[in-house]
Amino acid sequence: MDAVAQIGPSIRIKGEVTAQEPLTIAGQVEGTIEVNGHVLTVMPDARVHATVMAETIVIGGHMNGSLQAGTRIVVRETAMIDGDLSAPAISVADGATVSGRVETTARPAAALPLAS
């Protein structure tokens, strides 16, 4: 499925957001966000105050809360984050603002290459 669910710039959500497909946020979300097995993208004008879990998290906007990714977190130059980041791989672009704890975790065993 190539579709991406979107929370548009005029949408404000308080509560729990769950998705089984890629999700893009351009509006405001407060609460919890869980994107199982897919990418969560936070656009530059978005404002998110939430506990977030996703396979991959790409942040370009304002984030406040705890972020946990199964594979990676990508922090774009437009991002402003106040919270904790946890993932096997984390990249932070020049110009981004990150305040909080950054923790790289072990990759899941299935993602590790087999020894020859």
NORRAQUI-V994573 format. One record per pair of residues at least 12 apart in sequence whose ideal C-beta (glycine too) atoms are under 6 Angstrom apart, sorted by the first residue. I is the first residue (numbers start at 1). J is the second residue. Records with the same first field share a line. If there is no record, write none. Layout:
# NORRAQUI-V994573
I->J / J
This chain:
# NORRAQUI-V994573
4->22 / 24
5->19 / 21 / 23
6->24
7->25 / 27
8->26 / 27
9->26 / 27
11->27
12->28
13->29
14->30 / 31
15->31
16->31 / 32
17->33
18->34
19->35
20->36
21->38
22->38 / 39
23->35 / 40
24->41
25->42 / 46
26->43 / 46
28->47
29->48 / 50
30->49
31->50
32->50 / 51
33->50 / 52
34->53
35->54
37->55
38->55
39->56
40->54 / 57
41->58
42->59 / 60 / 61
43->60 / 61
44->60 / 61 / 78
46->61
47->62
48->63
49->64 / 65
50->65
51->65 / 66
52->67
53->68
54->69
55->70 / 71
56->69 / 71 / 72
57->69 / 73
58->74
59->75 / 79
60->76 / 78 / 79
62->80
63->81
64->82 / 83
65->83
66->83 / 84
67->85
68->86
69->87
72->87 / 89
73->85 / 87 / 90
74->91
75->92 / 96
76->93
77->93 / 95 / 96
79->96
80->97
81->98
82->99
83->100
84->100 / 101
85->102
86->103 / 105
88->105 / 107
90->102 / 104
